[in-house]
Amino acid sequence: MISKLIDAIVNKKAPVVAGLDPNLKFIPEHILKEAYGERGETLEGAADAILKFNKGIIDATCDLIPAVKPQIAMYEQFGIPGLMAYKDTVDYCHEKGLIVIADVKRGDIGSTSESYALAHLGKVKIGNSKVSPFDADFATVNPYLGTDGVKSFIDVCNENDRGIFVLVKTSNPSSGEFQDRMVYEGEGSEDTGELDKLEGAEETAQSPLFEVVAKKVREWGETSMDGTYSNVGAVVGATYPSQGEAARKLMPNTYILVPGYGAQGGKASDLKVFFNKDGLGAIVNSSRGIIAAYTKEPYSERFKPEDFAEASREAVKDMIKDINENAF
Amino acid sequence: MISKLIDAIVNKKAPVVAGLDPNLKFIPEHILKEAYGERGETLEGAADAILKFNKGIIDATCDLIPAVKPQIAMYEQFGIPGLMAYKDTVDYCHEKGLIVIADVKRGDIGSTSESYALAHLGKVKIGNSKVSPFDADFATVNPYLGTDGVKSFIDVCNENDRGIFVLVKTSNPSSGEFQDRMVYEGEGSEDTGELDKLEGAEETAQSPLFEVVAKKVREWGETSMDGTYSNVGAVVGATYPSQGEAARKLMPNTYILVPGYGAQGGKASDLKVFFNKDGLGAIVNSSRGIIAAYTKEPYSERFKPEDFAEASREAVKDMIKDINENAF
């Protein structure tokens, strides 16, 4: 699946993904009014508004971008109707030829991770039939539970030609709290039920936790290669370029999904370190910067709320130009 | 909310939670046949079977136990119909007076975590109305993203009298890979965009990562006290009693949700370290051991698949007896 994503990035000259995170406060009044008029100020009304808003943005940008990244929390907060809008969004993106990165940040013990993997990337067996429940192309995965929590995802990826992006260094302000913590490089204990107090620990190498996770991602990735790159990617925030540089070196064949550009503060010049010399290796996400463009300068001067989708198209063009000019 | 859970535990003399993780392979043939007959071998058919199975177990055990813990992955794998069965299960448990711990293991950057928290524990605002999407009493939370990813949950808990259990040391075989890794106690970097290579690091105290997380849980918990205990609890697996002992000492006012008893290998005598001297402080989960009891000795000899719910009731009684006799 990563080779399919790379082909789309190269063809469109756009290492860019649009984050479809439709917070109600980003949705223009005329869409809300129509949806609430038809379905009331209910979960169903909110879900209708989200889907209408998404379709506008997808229609206006699908020829420019290779992929979208819906953040499922924004749909899950509207319960079952919200998740139906999520599923309809995934399907609509596929109809428009877009690759879908499901930002679900799931992760659990092995057998439970398998269920999440089947839900989002695979097929569940029901009697003698097999069904794809949510049918995304990639999913984001939380590594805190270790290998058995991630391996189930990789197995499902290998069976269905799908991919994952594992959280390595996230873009948020508190991400350093645990992820930058200096740790010993030696293996953690596994399955012993005992604390392995490392003997002579002061002599072993030290690195931040996210680097230990990055090395695991590289190792996991070797079990799912698809051309030069692996179907096991990583998430590293644009807001932390020095960690990005370290992560890039530790995972040469890993695609990096980079959130945090734009609204969260990451600049295109910060992105250089995330790319490999082949011009590949990273795909940059922007959510609010694209979907709420009509509310922000310079677009708010040129576009009315009714023209939100056109504003998003302009924002995508500007983002692609910015990255191609300043990130290489 | 934790005081409500404690009252229920004390009243029923049962520090026990039933894990409602309805894998299709645990569901008796007669239920599957009926559901598939009505709805086909479809997501809807699987969801119907799950809900019927759950209701049987809930009816047979609700007078004995204070709480249930549905694992949402088991429902999410059946897409929208599966999640409808999840929501119906939550509502049915509430009708029967049970407290619901949503095992969702969500966690994201602050603003996104807020959406997850509203989805599972709070109310979303839609126009001028407020709606509870999934309406559980507790949710499990992944701490890998740090304070801003957890604080949004706590804020929603404080507004709605709900609680969370933060993953500290999980029950699975690979949990030590990162969670037992020896780390420096000094703070990780926060919001600097730079790697803080700790100077003189060899002189600072060292402890496993899960202990650093445990200390954060205690700190977070102080912002949501509800009597002696906090609404911010922790997850520590029964499969790791020595880590459980360390976690108990580091978080004296934190309730610990203990998975891993029974099918995963944890024994009642291993559970002593998880309880405080007041006989409180821990609630032990069993999933397969309860819901699939009719497939396992000694229950499989006495109960037919048609009597699965009665087998679950016997398994719950035996579990409560085992814990009350051997875990204190």
Interface residues (C-beta under 8 A of the other chain):
Chain A: D21 L24 L32 Y36 E41 T42 L43 G45 A46 Q71 A73 M74 E76 Q77 F78 G79 I80 G82 L83 M84 K87 K105 R106 G107 D108 I109 G110 T112 S113 S115 Y116 L118 A119 V124 K125 I126 G127 N128 S129 V131 P133 F134 N142 P143 Y144 L145 G146 T147 D148 G149 L167 T170 S171 N172 P173 S174 S175 G176 E177 F178 Q179 D180 R181 M182 V183 Y184 G186 E187 G188 S189 E190 D191 T192 G193 E194 L195 D196 K197 L198 A201 E202 Q206 P208 L209 V212 V213 K216 T239 Y240 P241 S242 Q243 A246
Chain B: D21 L24 L32 Y36 E41 T42 L43 G45 A46 Q71 A73 M74 E76 Q77 F78 G79 I80 G82 L83 M84 K87 K105 R106 G107 D108 I109 G110 T112 S113 S115 Y116 L118 A119 V124 K125 I126 G127 N128 S129 V131 P133 F134 N142 P143 Y144 L145 G146 T147 D148 G149 L167 T170 S171 N172 P173 S174 S175 G176 E177 F178 Q179 D180 R181 M182 V183 Y184 G186 E187 G188 S189 E190 D191 T192 G193 E194 L195 D196 K197 L198 A201 E202 Q206 P208 L209 V212 V213 K216 T239 Y240 P241 S242 Q243 A246
